[in-house]
Amino acid sequence: NSGEKEKALNEISLLLSSDVKNKDLIIAKTKMLINLNQIDKANQSLKTILDLEPKNTVALELIYSNYLKINNIKLAEKYINKLINIGHHKYELIRDKAFIEYLKANYKNAEKFIEKAIQINNEEVFGLNIYGLINIEQNKTIKAIELFKKAISINPKYADSFNNLGKCFIDVENLNQAYLCFKKAYRINPGSDLPLINIA
């Protein structure tokens, strides 16, 4: 619960007051701040680590992820690029780089990165959805349909896959299938307006 997390955060801060450059304690504090949704404070802690050790991959991963969460694409990309430049090539990093390129409408670059990511893990639903969205933007609707269907076969409870598949069916003028996809997306996530907007 929140009270226990605050108590743990205070204990970590107390330990840090006598050992301000202890990277393990700073990381622990940062993760606690993220859990408490205090992203700005978490990023300040991460910058402290990066001042001490600019190539700390844990800090770089956490800070880019935090910036993505708050939709600060420019800063997220800055830290992702630092990781890539030091030879860090985890699946999530490459996938997120593809997502940033997609958001910037650099679809060829996005495709290059997502294809690298898919070579590492071709069973992750968010990555398959990104790949499908990139294909839509390049007018490769049939390939996008295959990707969204694969994502659905892996996780039939991921509403975005149905919503994206429905958009593809509109593109190929299969309105009955599109309606069914939007209906399934809404049933999975009734709190989202997106399937209703697409149905309309």
PyMOL commands that set and color helices and strands:
alter all, ss='L'
color gray80, all
select helices_A, chain A and resi 2-17+23-35+39-52+57-69+73-85+91-103+107-120+125-137+141-154+159-171+175-188+194-199
alter helices_A, ss='H'
color red, helices_A
deselect
rebuild
show_as cartoon
